[in-house]
Each structure stands twice: as structure tokens, then as C-alpha cells.
Amino acid sequence: MGLKTVKRLLRWETSPAAGALTKGRSTAKRVRLSWVWTTKQHPDANLGDALSAVMVSAMSGLKIEPAAFDHSQERIAAVGTIGHAQRGGKVHIWGTGFDLNRGPTGAVGAYQLPEETALVVHAVRGKQTAEGLRRLGIDVPDIFGDPVWFLPRIFPFANLQKKYELGVIVHISELDEATAKAKVRENLVRYNIPPELSGNIKIINTYTGANLSGMRDKIEEIVSCRRILSTSLHGLVIAETYNIPCAWFSTNRGESGFLPIDGSRAIDHRMIDFYGGAGRDSVLSYLQPLHEATDWEKAMAFVDTHWQPLDYTGEALFNAFPLPRAVRFEDKVWDCSPEVLQKNRY
């Protein structure tokens, strides 16, 4: 065995999350990752969920082995609000969010660490998650961010032509079915688009084909918009990282603007977590009740007037990845192996 091979194997074997790898005879083969993958009953992938496998695979240069939330073996959790659902075994947390008002089964109630579960936290999505875990005595470093932040390094779309004045990204709960062909539920009046604006405004469903090309097409659809309003967290994360003016499309009633994270007005906890982790003390929010028509021109003018790019690099999150990295932070475009990314299960 050559010296380079020995050094490579040593890097894998001594990495913080070495136990989350499945191994062949001579080298690590796959990363055991806990996330929401597709099934026969639900064959289309939700983009935010599926990107967990994309980001971890790109960072490590390894294929993914899906691991259930209650898997008994050591594993990694990355993208998504899935930390609270992990139970059993050792779980390495990298950029994950927690719903601190739910338990592992989804039941409403204050989150408590399940029995026989060890969380090794390398980074969390935001400060809200960090504070909640620290109250439980869990060690959490001051490293925040969502791994989807690195998406433009995998799909640069540097010279993509803008097709739409506004992209409206809906949450999967607002769809009439859990498929890539789903439409927004007819009773949600705020999504009605008048004929004269139908060519300028694109309603975007985050379900996609469960493959790399399907996800790439969905991301391209988002990036082809000049502005974004999103009910979906990862609609906002994608917009922010591609430097697209955007705002959270709140369903609440009231005055739109910068809603303080620690204020009295209701903000989705996922948005609080992400923007707090990115160094913001407020969430830019356009308020529009579900059952009232949207003034689209006013909404676009609001985004144009108020949005400012995030002052966030993600370097600390990158460095906190608990396995040897196959890419460099300094590189604006990552040379990811199609052989690895295309053959993952999504």
C-alpha cells in the first residue's frame, strides 16, 4: 500500500464522523446520512430534503447510504428541520435545524433528548436551535448555517437568463398533492395571478423528480426569477445564496417589513433560525393572508425596496464538516463527480 493511500485512509479513520461511514476493504465507500428520501408511495423528492444528500455527497466526494431517523448506527444529519426527530445511536449534526416544540415522534411538547441517543454537534442551522440545545446541556459551537448555502458551487448558473419577474415558492402543505405536478390548492386566493401577469409570475412547487437532473431543473427555475417570495424555507435559502432579492411570504395579517426575530409578531421558527444564524436580527417579510388577493406589483416593489444581501460566507460551516472534504472553500465552483452525485438515492 502506497504512502498516499495510507494517508488518505488515516484521514478517514481519524475524522470526527468516521463511525458514520460504511467501509469496503481498503477505503470508505458511503456516508450514512439521515434524511427524508423518496419511497414508492412518494416517488417525487422535496427539493429541500433531497439537497441534504447532494450537499453531503459533494462535500465528501462519497455516495450516500440512507439511514432512518431511528437508525441504531452512527450517522450524519444535515439539511432540514429534522434534528428533533433523531433517536437512537450517535448522530453528527451539521447545519441541521430542530423544532424545539416537538419530540421525536412529532408529538407537540418541549423537545427532550431521547434515551440512548448521543448528539455530536458540529454546527446547527441557527442561534435558536443552538440556544434550545444548550438549555438541555448539549455542547453546541457558535457555528451556524444551512448547507444549501453552498449550492451555487455545484450548480453555478453564472450566465442564466432571467425569465420571470417574480417566482413564488410555495410550501408543500399548500399543494393539492405531494407530487411534482401538484398545483396550489384552489381555495388559497393569494396565489391567484391575473392573466396580464401570467407570463411574468411563476408559481414554483418544490417537489421534483428524484434525480440530479430533476433537482438541477428545479433550481434553474428558481434562479431564472428576478425576485422571490417564498413560504418555503429553502426557497429563501436558495434565493439568498444566488443573490436573488427575496422575502418571506408570510400568511399573517399586518404591515410588511423587517420583523424583529425577538419581537412580538409571529415569524416561522425556521426563518428565525436561518436568518439569525446568518447574522440578522430580523426577517424581511411580506404579509399576505391566504384567502385574500395579492397585489403583485406592490409585492414586487416591496422586495425591490427592502431586500439587502446577507453578509454571510459559510466558511465556518464549511470547516465544521465532520468528514474529510473533497472540495475547497476557496473554489467558487466545485468539481463534483457526476458518478457519485447521479447514483445517489434521492
MOTAHU-V144426 format. One line per field, one symbol per residue. phi: phi as a letter, one per 30 degrees, with the letter a starting at -180 (. if undefined). burial: I if it has 24 or more other ideal C-beta (glycine too) atoms within 12 Angstrom, else O. A space follows every 50 residues. Layout:
phi=???
burial=???
This chain:
phi=.ddddddddddddcdecedcccccdbadcbcdbcaccdbddbdccdeedd dddddddddcicdccdbddcddcdacbbdjdbddddaiicbdcbidcbcd cbcddjddledbdddhbcccccabdadddedddddciddbddbbkceded eddcbdhdcdddcbdbccccdddccdacbdcdcdedddddcdcdedcddc ccdccddaedadddddddddddddcdbbcbddeddddddddciceaadcd cdckddlddddcdcddbedddeddddddjccabdbccaedcbdcdddddd dddedcdbddcbcidddeddedbeccbcddddbcdcdeedddcddc
burial=OOOOOOOOOOOIOOIIIIIIIIOOOOOIOIIIIIIIIIOOOOOIIIIIII IIIIIIIIIIIIIIIIIIIOIOOIIIIIIIIIIIIIIIIIIIIIIIIIII OOIIOOOOOOIIIOOOIOIIIIIIIIIIIIIIIOOOOIOIIOIIIIIIII IIIIIOIOOOOOOIIIIIIIIIOIIOOIOIOIOIOOOIOIIIIOOOOOOI IIIIIIIIOIIIOIIIOIIIIIIIIIIIIIIIIIIIIIIIIIOIIIIIII IIOOOIOIIOIOOOIOIIIIIIIIIIIIOIOIIIIIIIOIOOOIOIOOII OIIOOOIOOIOIOIOIIIOIIIIIIIIOOOOOOIOIOOOIIOOIII
